[in-house]
Amino acid sequence: MLEMKLPLFSFLALLLLSLPTQAQMYTWREGASKKVSNVPPGWYRFDRPVPGPRVVVTQGKRVLDDTGLSMEERLRMRPVPRPTARKN
């Protein structure tokens, strides 16, 4: 019985591991090393210029923010917000 469940379990585990992730990843340099995290560094700000090292925010292969750009360019690369349905 266990022999029959093992291939099914392995298949399900591989299936789950192969699903795409949607986490935002933050990348920056500290000295000679490159840091990558799903938690933003303390100096990162989405809505204003950043005083610290350049931070690049990605989701999958898409760049969501790059603090090395001007604020105008950063705002332009953001997705247009979708209108939400109003509740009455």
Contacts in CASP RR format, 6 or more apart in sequence:
PFRMAT RR
TARGET T0000
AUTHOR 0000-0000-0000
METHOD contacts of the structure
MODEL  1
MLEMKLPLFSFLALLLLSLPTQAQMYTWREGASKKVSNVPPGWYRFDRPV
PGPRVVVTQGKRVLDDTGLSMEERLRMRPVPRPTARKN
20 60 0 8 1.000
21 60 0 8 1.000
22 59 0 8 1.000
22 60 0 8 1.000
23 38 0 8 1.000
23 59 0 8 1.000
24 38 0 8 1.000
24 57 0 8 1.000
24 58 0 8 1.000
24 59 0 8 1.000
24 64 0 8 1.000
25 36 0 8 1.000
25 37 0 8 1.000
25 38 0 8 1.000
25 57 0 8 1.000
25 58 0 8 1.000
25 59 0 8 1.000
25 60 0 8 1.000
26 36 0 8 1.000
26 37 0 8 1.000
26 38 0 8 1.000
26 39 0 8 1.000
26 40 0 8 1.000
26 41 0 8 1.000
26 44 0 8 1.000
26 55 0 8 1.000
26 56 0 8 1.000
26 57 0 8 1.000
27 34 0 8 1.000
27 35 0 8 1.000
27 36 0 8 1.000
27 55 0 8 1.000
27 56 0 8 1.000
27 57 0 8 1.000
27 58 0 8 1.000
28 34 0 8 1.000
28 35 0 8 1.000
28 41 0 8 1.000
28 53 0 8 1.000
28 54 0 8 1.000
28 55 0 8 1.000
28 56 0 8 1.000
29 35 0 8 1.000
29 53 0 8 1.000
29 54 0 8 1.000
30 53 0 8 1.000
35 41 0 8 1.000
40 55 0 8 1.000
40 57 0 8 1.000
41 53 0 8 1.000
41 55 0 8 1.000
43 50 0 8 1.000
43 51 0 8 1.000
43 52 0 8 1.000
43 53 0 8 1.000
43 55 0 8 1.000
44 50 0 8 1.000
44 55 0 8 1.000
44 57 0 8 1.000
44 67 0 8 1.000
46 65 0 8 1.000
48 71 0 8 1.000
49 67 0 8 1.000
49 71 0 8 1.000
50 67 0 8 1.000
52 67 0 8 1.000
54 66 0 8 1.000
54 67 0 8 1.000
54 68 0 8 1.000
55 65 0 8 1.000
55 66 0 8 1.000
55 67 0 8 1.000
56 63 0 8 1.000
56 65 0 8 1.000
56 66 0 8 1.000
56 67 0 8 1.000
57 63 0 8 1.000
57 64 0 8 1.000
57 65 0 8 1.000
57 66 0 8 1.000
58 64 0 8 1.000
63 77 0 8 1.000
64 77 0 8 1.000
64 78 0 8 1.000
65 74 0 8 1.000
65 77 0 8 1.000
65 78 0 8 1.000
66 73 0 8 1.000
66 74 0 8 1.000
66 77 0 8 1.000
67 74 0 8 1.000
69 77 0 8 1.000
END
